Amino acid sequence: MRAIAISPLLRGLLKDGGELCGVFSGALGIRCGSLAVMLQSENVAASCAAAVSGLPAGGAGCRVGARVSLRGDSILLGDATQIDLAGAEIWGGMTVEPLSPMTPARLAQALETVKNCLLRHRREDGFSLLLGGLGWDENEPACPAFYNRALRAILLLRRAVASGNPEQAAEAQKNLVGFGAGLTPSGDDFLTGFWAAVLMLSGNRAAAVSHAINRLADPAARTTIYGYSELWALQKGYCGEPVCSAIRALAEGVHADEALGRLASFGGTTGADTVLGIAEALLTLAV
């Protein structure tokens, strides 16, 4: 079998081997319709997937827990499956790269665009229930008491980053990692969008938050291997292509509504929760 495209993290993660911990399609950051193989090494499930030509539908034959190793230009899955990496394309658009600071006018336009996206793509669960409490929908009733923890943490995170207090930001995010249901809990999705946007758009403030991002490793045991894979990749300077593309589109003011809508449509609540994280980053940077 041949790999069509691979994550830029793949070879580095597998230099010492790992194990297969999931096979799925249409993953966030992976081209729609591609087959993504989630790999684990040193107890970390990383966003280092490969789109593979010829792998059976649903990953049949790729047993979760099977050993994975890198041998030359091939990935070996268990005893029988070999994936040729020679000539595979590296997924582009996944690097969290600093962008030019947004002008006040561009920032105001971006905030309006992202607010409209959140209202159009609200969900019946996930962090869409926080829209009223966070001020993104004045007509939304107060969020359920269950979400008060998340609401307080987000407001504290907003203040901590705006005031340049990375230690306080690191503490605030502890109440978000692993919060919510699903393969990628809402809190993890929110933090992915939030930190990616802060790093890409905050200019000289980016260095002030690096400490908080590095501290994402502290509460890893609170979340799923899939949720933490997003945060782990972010620490390495990578994020899903739809996330990076949406942030770039907002910064440039070109096709931003389309890029945000594409991101918001992923998963049950994953995309919408990630967009909310981007929204909060914009609001924080506007202070």
C-alpha angles and dihedrals in degrees: 000000000000130000111230095191137354138198116259087238096058105091095041093051095048099047088104097031130249143189136271112254103168147002119201143142135232093029122175107269093018122098112266111263094022121122113241122202112201112212131200130206130167089004091300120118104210134199092242102123132164129215105221132199114221101013108139117258112278091013095281110187093026101106118204107244094031116140116258124199140170116233115177106299096347140081114218115208110194115311102314114032122081124179118198113221097184109123094005115150119241110234108250129209094044099106117104097227126175114254131201112281113264120246116240089253093051091046092052090050091048092051091053092048094050092045091055090048092052092051093048094047101039116144133210090242137017120060093322083091088067095060095101096045092049093049098248093118119028090190095055115102120238114290118257116274089249089069096050090097091056092043093053092046093051093048090049091048090050092053094043095054094041090054094042096246106144094173091057089046091053090052093047094055092057088078091053103047108098094002112143137023132285138060089296107032117225093247092057092048091049093050091048092056093040099051095039090055094044092051094046099042110028100080111195092006091069093085091056092062099044090092092057092048092050088052090061086093092066099074096035093123090063095069142048123276088247094050093047092049088070092052093044092053090048090056088055092052099259135111137169114292093237090055095049091044093052092051092048091049091052091049093049097038091228121128089336094148091053094047093048092048091052091052094044092054095063118111127334097302102339098099096042092048091050091051089052088055090053090048092054091049090054091049090049093050091049091064 
